Amino acid sequence: MGSHYSYLFHSRTSSMALNRLFQLSSLLRSAITLTLRRNIGFSAVAFNRAKDLDPIQKLFLDKIRAYDSKSKAAGGIVDAGPDYQKNLSEEMTKLQRLYGGGDLKKFPSFKFPEPKLDEVAPK
């Protein structure tokens, strides 16, 4: 009878150990999969930068660079006509009226005064 309990005890502990081993292997497998996915993704980006761009990507980048140079030359929006300027000035006037004026083209400056703290005497 004692050997029967011993057998049950050993079979339970071995099945618990087996379950833990499966859990650990599952966790390890997911960690390795995630690491490989990240490394493969990074390698693909690095590899694509190293080789020549395909024609559509090249055309897209050329258009962006051309727009950037036109934008810098125009000092703002490219091909903005008088209607655009009129709408822009009307909207700026509305915003100044709503929010109390100021220069809306620059980021506001915030001033937070240092709070005055009273000294507490130690007891």
Backbone as CSV, one residue per row, in Angstrom:
resi,resn,N_x,N_y,N_z,CA_x,CA_y,CA_z,C_x,C_y,C_z
1,MET,0.819,-1.183,0.000,0.000,0.000,0.000,0.869,1.256,0.000
2,GLY,1.983,1.199,0.712,2.895,2.338,0.760,3.500,2.609,-0.605
3,SER,3.784,1.563,-1.369,4.365,1.747,-2.697,3.362,2.384,-3.653
4,HIS,2.073,2.097,-3.439,1.028,2.691,-4.277,0.984,4.216,-4.079
5,TYR,1.037,4.671,-2.814,1.055,6.113,-2.528,2.335,6.755,-3.050
6,SER,3.410,6.044,-2.926,4.687,6.539,-3.433,4.613,6.732,-4.947
7,TYR,3.993,5.770,-5.626,3.837,5.864,-7.081,2.977,7.073,-7.457
8,LEU,1.842,7.264,-6.739,0.966,8.405,-7.011,1.675,9.726,-6.758
9,PHE,2.454,9.779,-5.661,3.177,10.999,-5.335,4.178,11.339,-6.436
10,HIS,4.935,10.346,-6.858,5.939,10.564,-7.904,5.295,10.906,-9.243
11,SER,4.166,10.291,-9.552,3.508,10.593,-10.826,2.942,12.014,-10.812
12,ARG,2.421,12.457,-9.640,1.915,13.831,-9.560,3.043,14.843,-9.682
13,THR,4.114,14.601,-8.966,5.228,15.549,-9.034,5.846,15.562,-10.422
14,SER,5.922,14.419,-11.054,6.484,14.400,-12.408,5.537,15.075,-13.397
15,SER,4.216,14.918,-13.197,3.294,15.600,-14.110,3.309,17.110,-13.860
16,MET,3.468,17.533,-12.588,3.589,18.965,-12.308,4.863,19.519,-12.929
17,ALA,5.941,18.770,-12.812,7.207,19.197,-13.405,7.078,19.262,-14.923
18,LEU,6.375,18.298,-15.495,6.163,18.278,-16.941,5.327,19.488,-17.379
19,ASN,4.274,19.806,-16.619,3.456,20.988,-16.929,4.288,22.266,-16.845
20,ARG,5.112,22.368,-15.824,5.966,23.562,-15.699,6.948,23.648,-16.854
21,LEU,7.478,22.491,-17.257,8.394,22.463,-18.387,7.696,22.937,-19.663
22,PHE,6.451,22.494,-19.879,5.691,22.936,-21.048,5.419,24.441,-20.987
23,GLN,5.070,24.953,-19.794,4.826,26.390,-19.639,6.096,27.177,-19.926
24,LEU,7.218,26.696,-19.391,8.485,27.372,-19.607,8.877,27.340,-21.078
25,SER,8.678,26.194,-21.719,9.034,26.095,-23.131,8.129,27.001,-23.973
26,SER,6.862,27.114,-23.596,5.948,27.999,-24.315,6.376,29.449,-24.153
27,LEU,6.744,29.828,-22.935,7.208,31.185,-22.660,8.498,31.470,-23.413
28,LEU,9.410,30.516,-23.381,10.681,30.666,-24.082,10.460,30.775,-25.589
29,ARG,9.562,29.956,-26.112,9.264,29.981,-27.542,8.699,31.333,-27.963
30,SER,7.790,31.907,-27.149,7.209,33.206,-27.506,8.259,34.310,-27.414
31,ALA,9.163,34.233,-26.429,10.223,35.242,-26.319,11.170,35.164,-27.509
32,ILE,11.528,33.965,-27.909,12.430,33.798,-29.056,11.739,34.273,-30.332
33,THR,10.459,33.953,-30.476,9.711,34.390,-31.660,9.671,35.905,-31.752
34,LEU,9.414,36.566,-30.612,9.362,38.028,-30.588,10.717,38.620,-30.943
35,THR,11.777,38.070,-30.384,13.119,38.569,-30.667,13.469,38.389,-32.137
36,LEU,13.173,37.228,-32.680,13.464,37.000,-34.093,12.664,37.933,-34.988
37,ARG,11.382,38.149,-34.642,10.550,39.043,-35.436,11.134,40.453,-35.456
38,ARG,11.566,40.928,-34.284,12.147,42.271,-34.205,13.430,42.351,-35.009
39,ASN,14.299,41.340,-34.853,15.572,41.370,-35.562,15.390,41.260,-37.068
40,ILE,14.466,40.425,-37.493,14.210,40.287,-38.924,13.625,41.582,-39.475
41,GLY,12.720,42.203,-38.710,12.150,43.482,-39.151,13.205,44.556,-39.269
42,PHE,14.103,44.639,-38.296,15.170,45.634,-38.340,16.118,45.339,-39.490
43,SER,16.439,44.072,-39.688,17.340,43.699,-40.777,16.730,44.049,-42.128
44,ALA,15.428,43.845,-42.271,14.766,44.153,-43.542,14.835,45.651,-43.829
45,VAL,14.627,46.481,-42.792,14.702,47.932,-42.986,16.121,48.336,-43.356
46,ALA,17.104,47.801,-42.645,18.503,48.131,-42.941,18.884,47.653,-44.339
47,PHE,18.433,46.483,-44.728,18.747,45.946,-46.044,18.110,46.794,-47.144
48,ASN,16.851,47.232,-46.936,16.174,48.046,-47.941,16.837,49.399,-48.106
49,ARG,17.383,49.946,-47.046,18.071,51.233,-47.162,19.366,51.079,-47.943
50,ALA,19.977,49.917,-47.813,21.259,49.699,-48.467,21.101,49.530,-49.976
51,LYS,20.038,48.911,-50.404,19.882,48.702,-51.843,19.122,49.868,-52.468
52,ASP,19.094,49.924,-53.753,18.409,51.011,-54.456,16.906,50.949,-54.219
53,LEU,16.286,52.123,-54.219,14.839,52.195,-54.044,14.139,51.761,-55.315
54,ASP,12.949,51.253,-55.170,12.207,50.926,-56.372,11.710,52.226,-57.015
55,PRO,11.314,52.216,-58.266,10.978,53.451,-58.987,9.846,54.257,-58.337
56,ILE,8.867,53.611,-57.761,7.751,54.338,-57.159,8.204,55.051,-55.897
57,GLN,9.010,54.377,-55.074,9.540,55.027,-53.880,10.414,56.214,-54.266
58,LYS,11.232,56.032,-55.287,12.115,57.111,-55.741,11.296,58.301,-56.236
59,LEU,10.257,58.048,-57.003,9.394,59.113,-57.501,8.723,59.853,-56.345
60,PHE,8.234,59.102,-55.365,7.593,59.695,-54.194,8.567,60.600,-53.441
61,LEU,9.779,60.112,-53.195,10.772,60.917,-52.481,11.198,62.135,-53.289
62,ASP,11.298,61.990,-54.615,11.646,63.138,-55.459,10.573,64.220,-55.377
63,LYS,9.299,63.828,-55.378,8.198,64.793,-55.278,8.218,65.507,-53.923
64,ILE,8.489,64.756,-52.863,8.549,65.369,-51.528,9.699,66.369,-51.462
65,ARG,10.842,66.002,-51.990,12.000,66.917,-51.978,11.731,68.152,-52.828
66,ALA,11.071,67.987,-53.974,10.745,69.136,-54.824,9.774,70.063,-54.108
67,TYR,8.770,69.514,-53.438,7.812,70.336,-52.692,8.512,71.069,-51.559
68,ASP,9.453,70.400,-50.912,10.197,71.026,-49.821,10.991,72.225,-50.325
69,SER,11.651,72.065,-51.451,12.433,73.198,-51.981,11.517,74.334,-52.438
70,LYS,10.363,74.025,-53.042,9.405,75.068,-53.439,8.839,75.765,-52.211
71,SER,8.568,75.005,-51.163,8.020,75.571,-49.937,9.010,76.527,-49.284
72,LYS,10.273,76.148,-49.274,11.297,77.035,-48.710,11.453,78.296,-49.551
73,ALA,11.374,78.158,-50.878,11.500,79.318,-51.758,10.308,80.254,-51.617
74,ALA,9.097,79.695,-51.452,7.893,80.512,-51.332,7.733,81.073,-49.920
75,GLY,8.411,80.489,-48.958,8.291,80.943,-47.576,7.008,80.487,-46.910
76,GLY,6.435,79.412,-47.375,5.193,78.914,-46.782,4.535,77.902,-47.685
77,ILE,3.219,78.019,-47.807,2.440,77.101,-48.621,2.734,77.345,-50.104
78,VAL,2.926,76.244,-50.846,3.209,76.342,-52.277,1.912,76.601,-53.030
79,ASP,1.959,77.481,-54.003,0.821,77.825,-54.870,-0.390,78.330,-54.077
80,ALA,-0.119,79.094,-53.019,-1.219,79.679,-52.244,-1.621,80.984,-52.915
81,GLY,-2.851,81.054,-53.344,-3.347,82.238,-54.033,-3.922,83.258,-53.065
82,PRO,-4.521,84.318,-53.608,-5.096,85.363,-52.759,-6.279,84.863,-51.920
83,ASP,-7.031,83.879,-52.414,-8.138,83.328,-51.629,-7.624,82.662,-50.352
84,TYR,-6.527,81.950,-50.479,-5.938,81.281,-49.315,-5.492,82.321,-48.283
85,GLN,-4.814,83.367,-48.764,-4.340,84.404,-47.842,-5.507,85.109,-47.164
86,LYS,-6.581,85.344,-47.906,-7.759,86.001,-47.342,-8.390,85.129,-46.257
87,ASN,-8.574,83.845,-46.557,-9.139,82.910,-45.571,-8.251,82.789,-44.336
88,LEU,-6.953,82.766,-44.552,-6.016,82.663,-43.439,-6.116,83.880,-42.527
89,SER,-6.158,85.078,-43.113,-6.235,86.286,-42.289,-7.575,86.366,-41.545
90,GLU,-8.670,85.934,-42.188,-9.973,85.928,-41.513,-9.969,84.972,-40.319
91,GLU,-9.399,83.784,-40.502,-9.350,82.807,-39.414,-8.450,83.286,-38.276
92,MET,-7.348,83.928,-38.613,-6.454,84.459,-37.573,-7.166,85.555,-36.770
93,THR,-7.934,86.384,-37.468,-8.688,87.444,-36.782,-9.715,86.829,-35.834
94,LYS,-10.406,85.786,-36.284,-11.383,85.108,-35.420,-10.710,84.536,-34.174
95,LEU,-9.570,83.887,-34.367,-8.869,83.283,-33.235,-8.358,84.343,-32.260
96,GLN,-7.863,85.463,-32.790,-7.396,86.533,-31.909,-8.557,87.112,-31.102
97,ARG,-9.696,87.239,-31.738,-10.873,87.760,-31.042,-11.343,86.770,-29.971
98,LEU,-11.325,85.463,-30.293,-11.770,84.451,-29.335,-10.823,84.293,-28.150
99,TYR,-9.533,84.350,-28.415,-8.559,84.028,-27.372,-7.775,85.239,-26.875
100,GLY,-8.232,86.426,-27.133,-7.638,87.601,-26.513,-6.408,88.166,-27.188
101,GLY,-6.252,87.952,-28.453,-5.149,88.572,-29.183,-3.832,87.854,-28.996
102,GLY,-2.771,88.602,-29.234,-1.437,88.017,-29.159,-0.989,87.524,-30.523
103,ASP,0.260,87.122,-30.572,0.832,86.615,-31.821,0.526,85.125,-31.927
104,LEU,-0.313,84.759,-32.860,-0.732,83.366,-33.004,0.259,82.531,-33.809
105,LYS,1.274,83.170,-34.366,2.238,82.431,-35.175,3.410,81.915,-34.354
106,LYS,3.517,82.333,-33.092,4.605,81.827,-32.265,4.033,81.091,-31.057
107,PHE,4.823,80.194,-30.548,4.399,79.379,-29.410,4.324,80.261,-28.170
108,PRO,3.285,80.120,-27.365,3.157,80.974,-26.184,4.225,80.646,-25.128
109,SER,4.566,81.668,-24.361,5.513,81.432,-23.270,4.727,81.366,-21.968
110,PHE,5.058,80.404,-21.160,4.368,80.200,-19.897,5.285,80.618,-18.763
111,LYS,4.718,81.279,-17.770,5.487,81.672,-16.595,4.808,81.076,-15.370
112,PHE,5.542,80.252,-14.681,5.045,79.639,-13.462,5.878,80.175,-12.306
113,PRO,5.302,81.087,-11.512,6.084,81.637,-10.399,6.364,80.558,-9.346
114,GLU,7.506,80.704,-8.726,7.892,79.760,-7.684,6.983,79.973,-6.479
115,PRO,6.360,78.901,-5.980,5.441,79.090,-4.843,6.230,79.451,-3.574
116,LYS,5.632,80.294,-2.770,6.258,80.701,-1.523,5.895,79.686,-0.442
117,LEU,6.909,79.038,0.083,6.684,78.012,1.086,7.100,78.546,2.456
118,ASP,6.311,78.295,3.463,6.642,78.694,4.822,7.518,77.639,5.448
119,GLU,8.504,78.100,6.213,9.394,77.165,6.890,8.669,76.598,8.106
120,VAL,8.828,75.312,8.269,8.226,74.646,9.412,9.327,74.329,10.411
121,ALA,9.135,74.746,11.647,10.148,74.501,12.670,10.079,73.044,13.103
122,PRO,11.240,72.387,13.215,11.236,70.980,13.669,10.786,70.893,15.121
123,LYS,10.126,69.812,15.439,9.619,69.629,16.810,10.631,68.946,17.673
